[in-house]
Amino acid sequence: MRSPSRRSVVSWPLLGIPRQGSHQHAYQIAPNLTRADHTTRGKEPSYSLVLGLSLRARRCIGTPAKLDANGLSLRGGSIAGRGWGWMRVVRFDRGHFWITFLAGVLLLTPAVTVSAAETTVRPVALHGQLAVVWADPQPAAGGTARTEALLIAADGRVRSIDLQRSTPQALAQLARLNGTPVLAEARVGQRGSLELQSLQPQPLASTGATRPPVRGHQQWANVLCRFSDMTDITPQPAEYVDNLMNGPEPSIADYWFDTSDGQIDTYGSTVWGWFDLPQPRSYYVTDTDFGPLIEYSRISEDCAGMADPFIDFNDYDGLNLLFNAELDGYARGGTFYYRFDGADRSFGTTWIPTWGYQTQYIMAHEMGHAFGLPHSSGPYDTPYDSMWDVMSLGGTCNPYHPQFGCIGADTIALHKVWLGWVPEERQFTFVAPQEATILLERLADPGPHGYLLARIPIQTSATHYYTVEVRRQVGYDRYVPGDAVLIHEVDEGRYDRPANVVDPDRNGNPNDDGAMWLPGETFRDARNDITIRVDSATATGFVVTIHAGDAFTRTWARTDRPIVEGVANRTWMWGPESFSGTIPETYFEASGSVRHVRYYDKSRMEITDVTGDPTETWYVTNGLLVVELTTGRMQMGDNLFDTRTPAQVNVAGDADDPLGPTYATFGALRNAPPLADGAPVVQRLARDGTVTTDPALAARGVTAAHRVQVPGIDHQVASPFWEFMHTSDVIWADGYGTAPLFPDPFYATGLPISEAYWAEVKVAGVYQDVLMQCFERRCLTYTPENPPGWQVEAGNVGQHYYAWRYAPVELEGALVFSSTRYGDSDIVLLRDGDTQPTPLTTSPAIDLTPDLSPDGRRIVFARVEGDVSNIWVMERDGSNQRQLTHGISAHEPVWSPDGTRIAFSGSVDHGLPDIWVMDADGSNLQVLTSNPYNDLNPDWSPDGARIVYSRDSLGGARLFIMDADGGNQQQLTYGGAWQIHPAWSPDGTTIVYAEANILSEIMGISVAGGQPWLIVSDGGYASEPDWSPDGDAIVYSSSSFGGTDVFIVSAEGGTPRNVTNSPANEAGPSWGRNVP
């Protein structure tokens, strides 16, 4: 039930009349302000603001929204709403506004101005929560399905996502990441909407929210509401709804229990109503320029609020809101934010008009959307054509159930995986190249053996793949078209219906024999070298054989398979086999900013655009590794680089040769002038870069054979290399034959970035003359004394580059931070000499914001389980984990300098966060701040006498300093954007912090105040800085390369160094002492 409060309504005049000739978009609004007088620690009262048709914001006390006695003035194109964490801001997009608190979602109508000055050309990095809402028209009414998406950004704003203007790479992540924290790279459109460039999973530090499996008992409240002008209409009694939800087969509870194989139980869901709403239908469904529009905030708050006196919302997982008339022509499923009984959170919600609850199929379909499921379909123009899935058209109206009309079929295997209903051991993920024969068990009422789903990646893609499942006419699958193997082609870029039934006859019907695969039949995807053959049937499943090649292996096989099999006797172009296997690496322009690569001795293969044609020569490329090694600039995107130092690694010969030229040597010669055409190559190169002329080398007969002149490159190719690049020999192309080794002479090598030089290098312990020349992708060597076929060789660039890129970290002390490379979010430890961090926690919970104790032996951190965050502590090796806080939502713990106390940000009963301290064992809790603002990110002064923190108050977040007992609170920073995550220097003179707007920079300021200064601005969302123990350097996290990595920069500024370099998201670093 709602917490006791007194409510009063204040009337306000009309505002925001459109202005002629304005460059901004202004709209008329009619506000209503409701005040709820709560008695929480004397803080300011909570306000609910309703503008125009549906705008609703909590605690509208931020600068962008100013309340005064004469009315409401809106500035800056936004309204600030505050929950217990970050500010949430409304933005205009395609005629709607969105607002949320954490994961809550409201669709809102235009009511404020957005300046074109907010638009951006360069993508910006935004952290936040992704939400997708589906709207389904009445069957046979001729409407079209609608999909709407938004992002709750890390800068506190909630923005609509323009799906039409977002990239396919970003949309490929939409279905998989729905309902989870993400890192979005996006351009900001003229109306404030986001045009996504990339999207990655990212734990949201302020909440730790993730998309949990939908399992166990799921209590739903069914609230029945009548419009005030239609109170005489009651389409069905409450007993009907209770029977629909909780009765025997085919009730909703029976359906989900059977469909999930017993993993979800909605029995016991309650029914409340009918209630009479306080307003007529026209108040909740209004006519706009965009057609009828449901007023989410009005209809949801009013209808759900009717049941508030009777239920405790903390006991519920979802809401079905059922109405006694048509809404706007759509039934909906999605999420919505409510604030009842202190349960300030999102609920899975459906909005069902009269025609929706007359049939079980529609109720099941919309609840599927509330669980986060999209549509599936055939490969055609409608989402409502597949009888294989309740999330399409799956089910039957023949016979028509006398009470509940059409009955839904089961959902597809992919959806069950997403909801956590298929154990990992019953999912077969195919790794090409291979051939495998497996038993697939039926999806409905499965037996204990066999797989329930096979997933076959298309060209190593994580978002484009085939799924294979078995459907038999049992349980609710008795309504599917037949007993068969079913194949879906899944492209997560199709955010509205990512799974399409494979239907080779293309006759418009994905439910006939053409889409059902039976013994003796084989599906072939020749372009991607994938075959799926149905071998035989069992009593409850089918035996299936899957074959798949891959583009990496095909590329390798062309030149190097003949060598492995002894058919050719020549130099390797790649090597006998990959020494890394297929691994992910960060690349900004790739799908999800991650591309798959494979390292060989001689080079690295990479697939950047998985949507390209895998039969094209340049589908698989080999990276510009030599360019990176010689310049020291590691490429993380088309125009993104991580600056390191050129590699001091020998280009050729023995690794311990102290005299041979290195990649750094060649880096200094990139602009050396070219030789004349046909001139003899008699230049000799020393390790220090000295070039001399040795006329005796003319006897070797090497000349300048081919000059390459393109912007930035002007070099000759030496004759042995030019001849090698045009060699024809035995190759493999689905069989042996003779052809040019390289379809393009520069495919394997790239263009020359140096002249050719002779050098005396040690090979197998013996010094000899070797000709070497570096190209963009490889360095070639020519050793005349070698046997034919091996005189020209490719250097071991792949080995050299891998060792350079993944070199052991050089670090004074130790770092702890959160990482997703081992799971959802774990605490990891990185020490000097490590090549990768060591996981310390492996809990299914979300572990965040660790801090090393002053003696380096303990770690305190925040652990988020569900919607509850607590402070935990453990030993430095991850042992002896124990919970310190109870009954407080606690975040961002930090040790006092003497290790006896812990400060943190915490809140009680879903209130606003304050700064707290406690003893190291969790006792002696004290709250230090108590005000109507969000107090976050505490850190101690080195003497333990004071605490610096960030206060999210009027006008944004500012830094404050107070005594360690909470007294003498003084503001330190002014102006600017959001000033967060302060860290006190070891010498006590300086505080570094993140200044966040759309992007974020690391700043410094004297403890005495004054003018702050810039330390680093890397083009990403730099945040969470901490000092090295000696105060000479700063560690921080940033999204400058697409994902979130940990960086180190000098305390004086300069070029930051990426110390994690992983496609995983790694954040919240703490730098402390390294102890055994």
C-alpha angles and dihedrals in degrees: 000000000000117000111258111270142150115240128203131171122223119199121223132190126253114276141182103045109186114260122222114241094009119151088215129071112244127181137188116260133187109199129205118191120201120188123204112195106213123175100221109148094311094291122152115283121264119253130203114200123198115191126185112319104346118341112139127171132174121229097359094196102120125113096256090063115047123187121201139158094267098054140283123312121195121207134182095016096278145086118218118224121183129204120171091291133027126004114261119212133196121234133185122241130161094337098314141090125214127204132171145161111227101316099351117119130203125174107218137187125238113282111141140046127265118195122222086228088079092068118107133201098192113065115254127208117244129177119204152108121299119217131179126193125195127206121194124196123226109278113264091008093110099240126137128237117255129209120193127184137186142178127224095211128214091239087066098260127122112212138179116243116231100222093186093058099039121103122257088239091059095042088052087070097045101089094041095047098041110135095014136103111267143180109231127193105201146158115232113234126217092265094047095261120138122245100201119223097174139354130201136173112263132170108239103234095206094056110008086222118172135168103262124202115270100239142132126024112352113193113202128187116215109204118192116205134184123200112244092242092050104044091131091065117085107163095188134005120249089251089064091055092047090052091047091052103035109015129103124287124348093029121124092251091051090046096053093041091053095040092051092046089243097311096117127044121189095167112130094039108155132233122214127185159325089237126179111232118225094237138048123257092261089065092057100035112039135184113243137166085267094055128258110348128195113227100226098187095047099042096040098045094043096045097042089042090061089068094043097095090055106043141044106232091206087074095058136082101189147005132225109198109198122190134197097231144028117297115197098316094280140093113210143202126189140092134305135186119237134177109207129135091357089298095130098175147098123282128197101251139186126196108205127186122204096277092051100067095042088079129048093215094064093047091050091046094052093044086053088058089048087055087054101260121145126208124278125201148155119288092273141093102283134063090213106070108083117095089189096077137045085215088067120024098310113149140050140268091185107108094025109220108241093226108022105029116209116024123215126239124223120284124248126272094251091059091049090053091051091051092049096249098123114068115230091243089062094052117087113204110192117222112200139254098049145084120235135178114208140172114241115200123208115271097226117064092352126196122238097263135064135034123294095203138017118202120200115189115220107229094339092302117153092204103038116062148120123256123203123199140159124239123193126177098254132114111355087339087075083090095060118103097256152318106294151115109274123205125197126191104216122202111171088199085076090077094177096052112000096172117069124182110243104241110170097184089063091209095142094255117100091180103065133085092284091068097041115085116206136177112301094026124112131196113211129194099184094178092060096031094241127141128178114192125187105217105178146334128250128196091271106013148004137265111234132187117208126193126183135166124193137222093240092058093044090053092048094045095056095071107010107039090072089056094049091050094045095245093118131036107206144101122301117252093193110003138255093293142339112281094198106038117216110323135171122248131181116261117159099216095046122096106287087359088280127106130183119242137177124207124216129176092263104036148334125267118212140180110204100167109042090181092065127100108280090204092063118101094236097046087097111041132181113230130252087253097151091053089054094045094049097044100035090231112127109206114230097166141352089287103010123098137177107216116226132146125282112268116266090206125126112255093211140006130026118353091230095054106123094194106049122103116261133209087261088056091056091044089067091053100053092108097043111133119258124251119250117269110280094006116147115256104236100144116126121202128207127202092253091057097259112149120202134173120244110186091192089071090070087081088070088072096226115148141177099268108173131016119214116202118179130135107298095007130080113157142129123240112227115241099247090053095044090052091048092051089057097045122133118205143133114319136173118240105153085314138009123292142139120265141130110300090227123038086205117029091225097043095100100030107032119213122321115268095181142027119258116266136185117230136176105237135168113251117182088343095308124103117229141154114272127178112222135181129176123221129183094268106022144012115231126206131199119203110179092197093061120099118264113283091031101058091093112047137170113239121240092264093148092057093044095048095046091052090048096047095044098035117152111273118255107219138157104219125348138295128216122189142145119272138182095201092097100034142317095326125327136173111252135186126221122189137176110291095020118133092197135009123267116237113235100178128040099174118141085234124090112263116197148165102021123190126198116227117244091256091049093236104103137043126207118197145158119258119197117201113177105319094333123096123192138173116253133181132203141168118273091259092055096257129127096031112187137170118243105181131055129179094014128095095231130187144163102026120194131184123240113241092257093047094237099107140037127212121202145158113256145161137199126221092359092300127140117295123258133184113267135181131200138170117273091260093054096258130120097040115196131178112218102184130042117174141117093271140081111262111195147159104033123193131177129237111243091254092050092236098111142030128214119205143161120254118202097208140139109330098015137298121327134177120253133185125208138169115270090256092056097259130124097031109193131180114238107180132042137187123003124086128296112335109199145150100039120193125192117226119242091244091053096235104099141043122202121199144161119261105204132193118135086322125022135225134194111244136182132213135177116255086236090059128237132123116351121222135214118252102172138354109179101171094257138081100289113188148138099053123188133179129246112245090255094046094237097112142028129221120205142155124247141174094214092126098044099266124059116266137171117251136187123209133173114266086240091056127245133129114348121226121223107225099178104038095181136137086230119092113253123178148144099058124193120193118209146144120307111229129174 
